[in-house]
Amino acid sequence: QVQLVESGGGLVQAGASLRLSCALSGRTFRAYAMGWFRQAPGKEREIVAAISYSGDRTYTDSAVKGRFTVSRDNAKNTVYLQMSSLKPEDTAVYYCAADPVWSRIITAPGVWGRGTHVTVSS
């Protein structure tokens, strides 16, 4: 059974940087496309970024493009979300997701982590 555990969330000031990590266990990491989603209070969960099995293909939502970067280390079974120039509107619970099918990772991934809170103060 695949399990995802996120870490790295916290409280930061606007303009700061933060790196989220997500470790996958239970299956072969490189067999999964990975994604990051977020859900702000009172809003629906939305895609932030995604990365393919080897990392050769990425997707970044327009709302964070140029500020957030997704990457992965297959040797460490970990995917990262480097966030910079954070804004108060980035405040949300950030979720890691995994799916063996690339086309599903952005729309309907099959495996979810429990989330990590990111709060950006102004």
Secondary structure, 3 states (H helix, E strand, C coil): CCEEEEECCEEEECCCCEEEEEEEECCCHHHCEEEEEEECCCCCCEEEEEECCCCCCEEECCCCCCCEEEEEECCCCEEEEEECCCCHHHCEEEEEEEECCHHHHCCCCCEECCCEEEEEEC
